[in-house]
């Protein structure tokens, strides 16, 4: 896992992160965006661009947001 999009994105979906991603690894889900860790190159552009502070590097993820790792994994597993 590299970067994770968390709760601040729910129903916000500003998409600034999508616009700056050089490898197109961010996809829109039903209620938020998700980062495909198989494609992500860990450049950090999405974290800087997010206007609501929803993107975290996995090592910096607050404890209360850790469930978003599994949510992203399930999104890509079940598509």
C-alpha positions in Angstrom: 0.0 0.0 0.0 1.2 3.5 -0.7 -1.3 6.3 -0.5 -4.8 6.0 0.9 -7.8 8.2 0.3 -9.8 8.6 3.5 -13.1 9.8 5.0 -12.7 13.5 4.1 -13.3 12.4 0.5 -16.7 10.8 1.2 -19.3 12.6 -0.9 -16.7 15.4 -1.6 -15.0 14.0 -4.6 -13.2 17.2 -5.7 -11.1 15.2 -8.1 -8.0 17.4 -7.9 -6.0 14.3 -7.1 -7.2 12.6 -10.3 -6.0 15.6 -12.4 -2.5 15.6 -11.0 -1.8 11.8 -11.0 0.9 11.1 -13.6 0.0 7.3 -13.9 -3.8 7.5 -13.7 -4.1 5.3 -10.6 -7.1 7.0 -9.0 -10.6 5.8 -9.8 -14.0 7.1 -8.8 -16.0 4.8 -6.5 -19.6 5.1 -5.4 -18.9 7.6 -2.6 -15.2 8.5 -2.9 -12.0 8.1 -5.0 -9.6 5.2 -4.6 -5.9 4.7 -5.3 -4.8 1.5 -7.1 -1.7 0.6 -5.3 -0.6 -1.8 -8.1 -0.3 1.3 -10.4 0.7 4.1 -7.9 4.3 5.2 -8.1 4.2 6.9 -4.7 5.0 10.4 -6.1 2.8 12.2 -3.5 1.1 14.5 -6.1 -2.3 13.4 -4.9 -1.6 14.2 -1.3 -0.5 17.7 -2.1 -3.4 18.4 -4.5 -6.2 17.2 -2.2 -8.2 20.3 -1.1 -9.8 18.4 1.8 -6.8 16.6 3.2 -8.1 13.2 2.5 -4.9 11.6 1.1 -2.3 10.1 3.4 0.8 8.0 2.9 -0.1 4.7 4.6 2.6 5.1 7.3 1.1 8.4 8.3 -2.5 7.2 8.3 -4.3 8.2 11.5 -5.6 5.2 13.5 -9.3 6.2 12.9 -8.7 6.2 9.1 -7.0 2.7 8.8 -10.3 1.1 7.7 -9.9 2.9 4.4 -7.0 0.6 3.5 -9.4 -2.3 3.4 -12.1 -0.3 1.8 -9.7 0.5 -1.1 -8.5 -3.1 -1.4 -12.1 -4.3 -1.5 -13.0 -1.7 -4.2 -10.3 -3.0 -6.5 -10.9 -6.7 -5.6 -14.7 -6.5 -6.4 -14.7 -4.4 -9.6 
